[in-house]
Amino acid sequence: MGAQNGKDLLIKVDLTGDGQFETVAGLRASRISFNAESVDVTSLESQGGWRELLSGAGVKAASISGSGVFKDANTDERARQIFFDGETPGFQVIIPDFGTVEGPFQITAIEYAGSHNGEATYELSLSSAGALTFVAA
């Protein structure tokens, strides 16, 4: 995988629950991270005293964050609704030349900021809320 354009990493939200995804408006920066907890099963019998991990155990999670310019578009309104209603709708993350991650996420934080001589900005944080799928590009 060669160098990619950062603007091609897209965060999309299902606006109506019918599988039609739309890019979250105004984002300038976005990020997705994947984590898996490990389950330590090391014992006195572990070979050479090396740590042993239980394969396939532990909790997997993904988190998404993004920041951008407040646009007051349909996706901004939907993000606010998702947060205040505590919903976990479908989201898609398009990772250029890698693939698409899709599944339910909860918006865990929305922050708005602005200064008197600048644009209004916002930041979103999302946490996975169920099983995710991955389709390679």
Buried (B, 14 or more C-beta within 10 A) or exposed (E): EEEEEEEEBBBBBBBEEEEEBBBBBBBEEBEBEEEEEEEEEEEEEEEEEEEEEEEEEBEEBBBBBBBBBBBEBEBBEBBBEBBEEEBBBBBBBBBBEBBBBBBBBBBBEBEEEEEEEEEEBBBBBBBBBEEBEEEEE
